Amino acid sequence: MPQKTKNTPMMEQYLKIKNQYQDAFLFYRLGDFYEMFYDDAIKGSQILELTLTTRNKNASEKIPMCGVPHHAAQNYIDILVEQGYKVAICEQMEDPKLAQGMVKREVIQLITPGTMIDNSANEAKTNNYLTALHQEDKCFGLAYTDLSTGELKVASLNSLDQVLNELISLQTKELVVDQTVATAVLEDIAPLKILISKQDEIKENAEVNYVIQDLQNKIEIAAVEHLISYLSTTQKRSLEHLQRAIHYEPKYFLKMDHYSKRNLELLENSRTGKKNGTLLWLLDETKTAMGGRLLKQWIDRPLLEKNKITSRYDMVNLLLEYYFERSALQENLTQVYDLERLAGRVAFGSVNGRDLIQLKQSLQQVPKIKYVLDTINDGSLTKIIAELDFVEDVVNLIDKAIIDEPPLSVTDGGIIKDGYNSELDGYTDAMKNGKKWLAKMEKKEREETGISTLKIGFNRVFGYFIEVTKANLNKLPKERYQRKQTLTNAERFITPELKEKEELILGAQSKATELEYQLFIDVREQVKKQIKRIQKLAKAIAAIDVIQGFAVVSERQHFSMPELVENGADVEIKAGWHPVVQEVMGKQSYVPNDVSMPNDLNILLITGPNMSGKSTYMRQLALTVVMAQIGCFVPAKSAVLPIFDQIFTRIGAADDLIAGQSTFMVEMKEANQALSHATKNSLILFDEIGRGTATYDGMALAQAIIEYVHNHVHAKTLFSTHYHELTELSENLKELSNIHVGAVEKDGELIFLHKIQKGPADKSYGVHVAKLAGMPDELLVRANEILMKLESDSKGKNGSSKVVKNMAENVVDVEKGLQENVEITGEEQLSLFETPKKKSINKTEKIMHKIKETDLMSLTPLDALNRLYEWQKELRK
């Protein structure tokens, strides 16, 4: 950058302000544009696709610059913020015409990814959370808020894993930290791609004192104080809509880490990252933005208290019984705008006349909603009906003050109703009478001059005038008018009388516009005093909206009310189904299945072909549990369920390249999470554990995991596998039972029954699945030959029973052999510890050895084809 001594006073001012906001794009107001300079201009022009120009073009050191029109700035701001940048808005604080010297400018707001409040229609049902973190030793205070709604919650967390899980679950875009947060913690957070902002100073203000009044924990108070201080620093305006901080603990809710939420596709499709195809997509029949956001929160945090869950069941059941009343309720809810965010805009001072009309129309629906609920209330709705405050004083105020169709601008007048303010009515009357007088004068002058085209007009520069075309100038009596302006085809004149009326009319209009703005501000301030009432009402409306949505979905999908057993461990689901898959496939195509796990049965070992529905069966149980504990009816003919405290899943193959972890490492970490934290009240879903490594390694791990869950955890567990040898565990593990997904072979074709049956599957049908995938016939024939030979060799040398029963001993023997430098040979050796044999072997034997050591069932069809091709090449050498 050039030296400051070379800069103009304006650029000196710019650099001084920019120095305070070095991590943000500075939008510097110049007339009708926001300008960017230096690096901001270069980078901004690339991101926003703007033309890059220069200031001081004739100077030796040109200043890069680009700009955007102030009236269209919001679109550009949104683009920058959505890409993770901050934008500082620097405004002119005085009228340039009245300023002496440089126009005073200040940053009036710093817009960041976590403080965006102008959400698009597509994001109306999504929260935008700003999170703050405070650390003391190994404990963390974590607070988060949605600035647009005022929601504020805080928790104490005991590990970094808990912090990471909360950040991912909240989908926070910005994290505020202070000097207490260790560098190592920030390094672990970095892969999440969350914008990190610093806020060390705590600002004492009324908002901080108000929001922390219910908190006791010092670490939580510190997190909230830094969060509010950051908001105060960046937003530079009222935060009166922030609600009192609510303490929460993750253990208050059904716990699911972000891996499990991703695997179950609760809120986000794991393939597309969108809502479509998720549980949220299926259940979202909400009619309001508030209801949509609350539904997401309920799905993300299912309940653990039976009374709270069953109270939701009762409300859903009641609305199910009253179809016509429910339809009327939906119609009323459709006309309710986003009360939470309207309240936020009132507090922020960004509300306009149309927002206030939306607020009035929304509040006018509340008596109608209450009437519908009163007519069907059997006692289950009493508590929520009591929350329906009509806020009549706000409705009456807005109805009396604001016209029904106000303009967008609040500073140009035309927003206040006639009769609201006598002084304004006087100005309005003067303007109306003045315009009537002008019309009379125009008619009179036309009659007296005989010029039918004579007209009285208005120009912002010249004011009111009498215009006569040049063709009619000869008809004007001399000195009748005073010449004002000459045009090509006409002359414009004034008279003393017209000038007097002009001053009266324009004076009244200017005063009226100024007064209207002050009256609007007064209305806004009166509404602001009722924000807490509006927010409380919004929560009740949102809950009603979610409940009616549950009733709609439950009726359409034929869900049933589950029976919760608070202190039991029985799982008994009759004719259950995966609700999302059935919605996509259609009811006629989906085969329902039972899940039966009585108190003395904790593990179901599931075998069967690929694509037969094992993973779907596992997921449908987890989704049924989630739906039951958020208060929705469930996809089953009937269901008896315990209240689960946690759900752990390991389903599907995924790696974590950012953290440098392979698929198998992720699999082991997810499995370890379950083994380390699950209780007897938890639900565990393990799909194909162990397939990411060599056959015997994988089988050994799978068996050890099953035994550990059986002997130590005792959680309800579904474990699917292709290791058929593991089915023999049922002989020794009394809490384990075998089930399989049925499939039949007919005329060489594989037919999936998608029906869960007792006992183990007879085989995996891997080659048949490859056939379904369209693999070449020649390859399939060869694969079948290899499979039969491998099966024959396995039975002849050391059958599956021996492999399973002696797996643990084999591991110990190999470890002992390695320690004692003793060569281990034979089929019992695990591939993980394989060492080259000392004697030489020919090419064919090498290939045969590779075939024997290859687990075809763990390969994809394409991998199998590649392996066969490589072996063929080696044999032809």
Residue pairs with C-beta under 8 A, 6 or more apart in sequence:
1 15
1 38
2 61
2 63
4 12
4 15
6 59
6 61
7 15
9 101
9 102
10 102
11 37
11 55
11 63
13 102
13 105
14 26
14 28
14 37
17 26
17 28
17 88
17 90
17 105
17 106
17 107
18 26
18 37
18 38
18 40
20 107
21 86
21 88
21 107
21 110
23 86
24 85
24 86
24 87
24 88
24 110
25 36
25 40
25 43
25 44
25 80
25 85
25 86
25 87
25 88
26 36
26 37
26 40
26 88
26 90
26 107
27 34
27 35
27 36
27 68
27 73
27 77
27 87
27 88
27 89
27 90
28 34
28 35
28 36
28 37
28 90
28 105
29 35
29 70
29 90
29 91
29 92
29 105
30 67
31 96
32 69
32 70
32 71
33 67
33 68
33 69
33 70
34 67
34 68
34 70
34 73
34 89
34 90
35 41
35 65
35 66
35 67
36 44
36 45
36 65
36 66
36 67
37 55
37 63
37 64
37 65
38 63
38 64
39 64
41 52
41 64
41 65
41 66
42 52
42 64
44 50
44 66
44 80
45 51
45 52
45 64
45 66
47 79
47 80
47 83
47 85
48 66
48 68
48 76
48 79
48 80
50 66
50 67
50 68
51 66
52 64
52 65
52 66
53 64
53 65
53 66
54 62
54 63
54 64
54 65
55 62
55 63
55 65
56 62
56 63
68 76
73 89
74 118
77 87
77 89
77 111
78 116
78 118
80 87
81 87
81 111
81 112
81 113
81 116
82 113
84 113
84 173
84 193
84 195
85 113
86 110
86 111
86 112
86 113
86 195
87 110
87 111
87 112
88 107
88 109
88 110
88 111
89 107
89 108
89 109
89 110
89 111
90 105
90 106
90 107
90 108
91 105
91 106
91 107
91 108
92 103
92 104
92 105
93 103
93 104
93 105
93 106
94 103
94 104
96 103
107 236
108 236
109 234
109 235
109 236
109 237
110 233
110 234
110 235
110 236
111 234
112 130
112 174
112 195
112 197
112 234
113 128
113 173
113 174
113 195
114 128
114 129
114 130
114 131
114 147
114 172
114 173
114 174
114 175
114 176
114 195
114 197
115 130
115 147
115 174
115 231
115 234
115 235
116 128
116 147
116 148
117 128
117 147
117 148
117 341
117 344
117 345
117 348
117 350
119 126
119 128
119 148
119 341
124 289
124 292
124 338
125 284
125 286
125 289
125 292
125 293
125 295
125 296
126 292
126 293
126 296
127 146
127 149
127 151
127 293
127 296
127 297
128 146
128 147
128 148
128 173
129 144
129 145
129 146
129 170
129 171
129 172
129 173
130 144
130 145
130 146
130 147
130 172
130 173
130 174
130 176
130 227
130 230
130 231
131 142
131 143
131 144
131 166
131 167
131 170
131 172
131 174
131 175
131 176
131 227
132 142
132 143
132 144
132 175
132 176
132 177
132 199
132 223
132 224
132 226
132 227
132 230
133 140
133 141
133 142
133 163
133 175
133 176
133 177
133 181
133 185
133 223
134 140
134 141
134 142
134 177
134 178
134 180
134 181
134 219
134 222
134 223
134 226
135 141
135 180
135 181
135 182
135 185
136 180
136 219
136 222
138 158
138 159
139 156
139 157
139 158
139 219
140 156
140 157
140 158
140 160
140 162
140 163
140 219
141 154
141 155
141 156
141 157
141 217
141 219
141 220
141 221
141 222
141 223
141 224
142 154
142 155
142 156
142 157
142 163
142 166
142 223
143 152
143 153
143 154
143 155
143 220
143 223
143 224
143 227
143 245
144 152
144 153
144 154
144 170
144 172
144 227
145 151
145 152
145 153
145 227
145 231
145 242
147 231
147 235
147 344
148 340
148 341
148 344
149 241
149 293
149 340
149 341
149 343
149 344
149 535
150 241
150 242
150 243
150 340
150 343
150 344
150 347
150 531
150 535
151 243
151 340
152 211
152 224
152 227
152 242
152 243
152 244
152 245
152 246
153 245
153 246
153 247
153 248
154 215
154 220
154 223
154 224
154 245
154 246
154 247
154 248
155 166
155 220
155 247
155 248
155 249
155 250
156 217
156 219
156 220
156 249
157 163
157 166
157 250
160 185
160 188
162 250
163 185
163 189
164 188
164 189
164 192
164 258
165 250
165 257
165 258
166 250
167 175
167 189
167 192
167 194
168 192
168 258
169 258
169 261
169 300
172 194
173 194
173 195
174 194
174 195
174 196
174 197
175 189
175 194
175 195
175 196
175 197
176 197
176 198
176 199
176 226
176 227
176 230
177 186
177 196
177 197
177 198
177 199
177 226
178 198
178 199
178 200
178 222
178 226
179 200
180 222
186 196
189 196
191 658
191 659
197 230
199 226
199 227
199 229
199 230
199 233
200 226
201 229
201 233
202 208
202 225
202 226
202 229
203 228
203 229
203 232
203 233
205 228
205 232
207 228
207 232
207 239
207 240
207 242
208 224
208 225
208 228
208 229
210 242
210 244
211 224
211 228
211 242
211 243
211 244
211 245
212 221
212 224
212 225
212 245
213 244
214 244
214 245
214 246
214 247
215 221
215 224
215 245
215 247
216 247
217 247
220 245
220 247
224 245
228 239
228 242
231 239
231 242
232 239
235 348
237 348
237 349
238 347
238 348
238 349
238 528
239 347
240 347
240 528
240 531
241 343
241 344
241 346
241 347
241 348
241 531
241 535
243 532
243 535
252 304
253 301
253 302
253 303
253 304
254 301
254 302
254 303
254 304
254 625
254 626
254 629
254 644
254 645
254 646
254 647
255 645
255 646
255 647
256 264
256 266
256 646
256 647
256 648
257 648
257 673
259 649
259 650
259 670
259 673
260 622
260 647
260 648
260 649
261 267
261 300
262 268
262 270
263 270
263 619
263 649
263 650
263 651
263 652
263 685
264 279
264 619
264 622
264 623
264 626
264 647
264 649
264 651
265 277
265 278
265 279
265 580
266 278
266 279
266 280
266 299
266 300
266 626
267 275
267 278
267 279
267 280
267 296
267 299
267 300
268 274
268 275
268 278
269 275
269 276
269 277
269 278
270 652
275 281
275 284
277 580
277 584
278 580
279 299
279 579
279 580
279 623
279 626
279 627
280 295
280 296
280 299
281 580
282 553
282 579
282 580
282 583
283 295
283 299
283 549
283 550
283 553
283 627
283 632
284 292
284 295
284 549
285 548
285 549
285 550
285 552
285 553
286 292
286 294
286 295
286 545
286 546
286 549
287 330
287 333
287 334
287 336
287 545
287 548
287 549
288 333
288 336
288 337
288 338
288 541
288 542
288 545
289 337
289 338
289 341
290 336
290 338
290 339
290 340
290 538
290 539
290 541
290 542
290 545
291 333
291 541
291 542
291 543
291 544
291 545
291 546
291 549
293 542
294 539
294 542
294 543
294 545
294 546
295 546
295 549
298 546
298 630
298 631
299 626
299 630
302 625
302 626
302 629
302 630
303 309
303 629
303 630
303 631
304 629
304 643
304 645
306 564
306 566
306 643
308 631
309 564
309 628
309 629
309 630
309 631
309 643
310 564
311 380
311 383
311 631
312 547
312 550
312 630
312 631
312 632
313 561
313 562
313 631
313 633
314 380
315 380
315 381
315 384
315 547
316 547
316 550
316 551
316 554
316 561
316 631
316 632
316 633
317 380
317 561
318 376
318 377
318 378
318 380
318 381
319 325
319 326
319 329
319 376
319 547
319 548
319 551
320 326
320 551
320 554
320 555
321 376
322 376
323 555
325 372
325 375
325 376
326 548
326 551
326 552
328 368
328 372
329 369
329 372
329 373
329 544
329 548
330 548
330 552
332 365
332 368
332 369
332 372
333 365
333 369
333 541
333 544
333 545
333 548
335 361
335 362
335 365
336 362
336 365
336 541
337 358
337 359
337 361
337 362
339 359
339 362
339 534
339 535
339 537
339 538
339 541
340 535
340 538
340 542
342 351
342 355
342 358
342 359
342 362
342 534
343 531
343 534
343 535
343 538
345 351
345 355
346 355
346 359
346 524
346 527
346 528
346 531
347 528
347 531
349 524
351 524
351 527
352 406
352 408
352 409
352 410
353 402
353 403
353 406
353 407
353 408
353 410
353 415
353 520
354 406
354 408
356 398
356 402
356 406
356 523
356 524
356 527
357 398
357 402
357 404
357 405
357 406
359 394
359 398
359 527
359 534
360 394
360 395
360 398
360 399
360 402
363 390
363 391
363 392
363 394
363 395
363 534
363 537
364 395
366 388
366 389
366 390
366 391
366 537
366 541
367 390
369 388
369 541
369 544
370 385
370 388
370 390
373 381
373 384
373 385
373 388
373 544
374 385
377 385
384 540
384 543
384 544
387 536
387 537
387 539
387 540
388 537
388 540
388 541
389 533
389 536
389 537
391 530
391 533
391 534
391 537
393 530
394 526
394 527
394 530
394 534
397 523
397 526
397 527
398 523
398 527
400 417
400 420
401 416
401 417
401 420
401 519
401 520
401 523
402 415
402 416
402 417
402 520
402 523
403 414
403 415
403 416
403 417
406 414
406 415
407 414
407 415
410 517
410 520
411 513
411 517
412 513
413 509
413 512
413 513
413 516
413 517
414 516
415 516
415 520
416 424
416 516
416 519
416 520
418 425
418 428
419 425
420 519
421 515
421 519
423 515
424 512
424 515
424 516
424 519
426 508
427 508
427 509
427 511
427 512
427 515
428 508
428 512
430 504
430 505
430 508
431 505
431 508
431 509
431 512
434 501
434 504
434 505
434 508
435 505
437 501
438 456
438 464
438 501
438 505
441 456
441 497
441 498
441 501
442 454
442 455
442 456
445 451
445 454
445 456
445 466
446 452
446 454
449 475
449 476
449 477
449 480
450 475
451 468
451 472
451 475
451 476
453 468
453 469
453 472
454 466
454 467
454 468
454 472
455 466
455 467
456 464
456 465
456 466
456 467
456 498
457 464
457 465
457 467
457 492
458 464
458 465
459 465
462 484
462 485
462 492
463 494
463 499
463 502
463 506
464 494
464 498
464 499
464 501
464 502
464 505
465 484
465 485
465 492
465 493
465 494
465 498
466 481
466 492
466 493
466 494
466 495
466 498
467 490
467 491
467 492
467 493
468 476
468 490
468 491
468 492
468 493
469 489
469 490
470 489
470 490
470 491
473 491
481 493
481 494
481 495
482 493
482 494
482 495
483 491
483 492
483 493
484 492
484 493
484 494
485 491
485 492
486 492
547 631
550 631
550 632
550 633
553 559
553 632
554 632
554 633
557 579
557 582
557 583
557 635
559 579
559 627
559 632
559 633
559 634
559 635
559 636
560 633
560 634
560 636
560 637
560 638
560 639
561 633
561 634
562 624
562 628
562 633
562 634
562 636
562 639
562 640
562 641
563 638
563 639
563 640
563 641
564 628
564 641
564 642
564 643
565 640
565 641
565 642
565 643
566 642
566 643
568 599
568 642
569 599
569 602
569 642
569 680
569 681
569 716
570 597
570 598
570 599
570 640
570 642
571 595
571 596
571 597
571 598
571 621
571 640
571 641
571 642
571 716
572 595
572 596
572 597
572 598
572 638
572 639
572 640
573 594
573 595
573 596
573 621
573 624
573 636
573 638
573 639
573 640
573 641
574 594
574 636
574 637
574 638
574 639
575 592
575 593
575 594
575 636
575 637
575 638
576 592
576 593
576 594
576 595
576 620
576 621
576 624
576 634
576 635
576 636
576 637
576 639
577 590
577 592
577 593
577 620
577 635
577 636
578 590
578 616
578 617
578 619
578 620
578 623
578 635
579 620
579 623
579 627
579 635
580 623
581 590
581 616
581 620
582 590
582 635
591 613
591 753
591 754
591 755
592 636
592 637
593 617
593 620
593 754
593 755
593 756
594 756
595 604
595 617
595 621
595 756
597 604
597 716
600 734
600 735
601 735
601 736
601 737
602 709
602 710
602 714
602 715
602 716
602 717
602 735
602 736
603 706
603 709
603 710
603 717
603 718
603 719
603 733
603 735
603 736
603 737
604 717
604 718
604 719
604 736
604 737
604 738
604 739
605 706
605 719
605 720
605 721
605 726
605 727
605 729
605 730
605 736
605 737
605 738
605 739
605 760
606 614
606 617
606 618
606 718
606 719
606 720
606 721
606 739
606 740
606 741
606 756
607 614
607 720
607 721
607 722
607 724
607 727
607 738
607 739
607 740
607 741
607 760
607 761
607 764
608 614
608 720
608 740
608 741
608 742
608 743
608 761
608 764
609 741
609 743
609 750
609 752
609 761
609 764
609 765
609 766
609 768
609 769
610 722
610 764
610 765
610 766
610 769
611 752
611 769
611 772
612 741
612 742
612 743
612 752
612 753
612 754
613 741
613 752
613 754
614 687
614 720
614 741
615 651
615 652
615 687
615 720
617 718
617 741
617 756
618 649
618 651
618 685
618 687
618 718
618 720
619 651
619 685
620 635
621 683
621 685
621 718
622 647
622 649
622 683
622 685
623 635
624 634
624 635
624 636
624 639
624 641
625 641
625 644
625 647
625 683
626 647
627 633
627 634
627 635
628 634
628 639
628 641
629 643
629 644
634 641
642 681
642 716
643 681
644 681
644 682
644 683
644 716
645 679
645 681
645 682
646 677
646 678
646 679
646 681
646 682
646 683
647 682
647 683
647 684
647 685
648 670
648 673
648 674
648 677
648 678
648 682
648 683
648 684
648 685
649 670
649 684
649 685
649 687
650 667
650 670
650 671
650 674
650 685
650 686
650 687
650 689
651 685
651 687
652 687
653 663
653 667
653 692
654 663
654 666
655 661
655 662
655 663
655 665
655 666
656 665
656 666
661 669
662 692
663 692
664 692
664 693
667 689
667 692
671 686
671 689
671 705
674 682
674 684
674 686
674 713
674 715
675 705
675 708
675 709
675 713
678 684
678 709
678 713
678 715
679 713
679 715
680 713
680 714
680 715
681 715
682 713
682 715
682 716
683 715
683 716
683 717
684 709
684 713
684 715
684 716
684 717
684 718
684 719
685 717
685 718
686 705
686 717
686 718
686 719
686 720
687 720
688 720
688 721
688 722
689 698
689 701
689 702
689 705
689 719
689 721
690 697
690 698
690 699
690 700
690 701
690 702
690 705
690 721
690 723
691 698
691 722
691 858
692 698
693 701
693 832
694 830
694 831
694 832
694 853
694 855
695 831
695 853
695 855
695 858
696 803
696 807
696 810
696 830
696 831
696 832
697 830
697 831
697 832
698 723
698 855
698 858
699 723
699 725
699 726
699 803
699 804
699 807
700 807
700 808
700 810
700 811
700 830
702 719
702 721
702 723
702 726
703 723
703 726
703 729
703 804
703 807
703 808
704 808
705 719
706 719
706 726
706 729
706 733
706 736
707 729
707 733
709 715
709 717
709 719
710 733
710 735
710 736
714 735
722 764
722 766
722 857
722 858
724 760
724 761
724 763
724 764
724 800
725 800
725 801
725 803
725 804
726 804
727 738
727 760
728 800
728 801
728 804
728 805
729 736
729 804
730 736
730 737
730 738
737 758
738 758
738 759
738 760
739 756
739 757
739 758
739 759
740 756
740 757
740 759
740 760
740 761
741 752
741 753
741 754
741 755
741 756
741 757
741 761
742 752
742 753
742 754
742 755
742 756
742 757
743 750
743 751
743 752
743 753
743 761
743 765
744 750
744 751
744 753
745 751
745 765
745 768
749 768
750 765
750 768
750 769
750 771
750 772
764 857
766 787
766 856
766 857
767 780
767 783
767 784
767 787
769 861
770 779
770 780
770 783
770 861
770 864
771 780
773 861
775 861
775 864
775 865
779 864
779 865
779 868
782 868
783 856
783 864
783 868
786 851
786 856
787 856
790 851
790 852
790 856
793 852
794 800
797 827
798 827
798 828
806 828
810 828
810 829
810 830
811 830
813 824
813 828
814 824
814 829
814 830
814 833
815 833
816 822
817 823
817 824
818 824
818 833
823 835
823 838
824 833
824 835
825 837
831 853
841 849
843 874
843 875
843 877
844 875
846 874
847 871
847 874
847 875
850 871
851 871
854 867
856 864
859 867
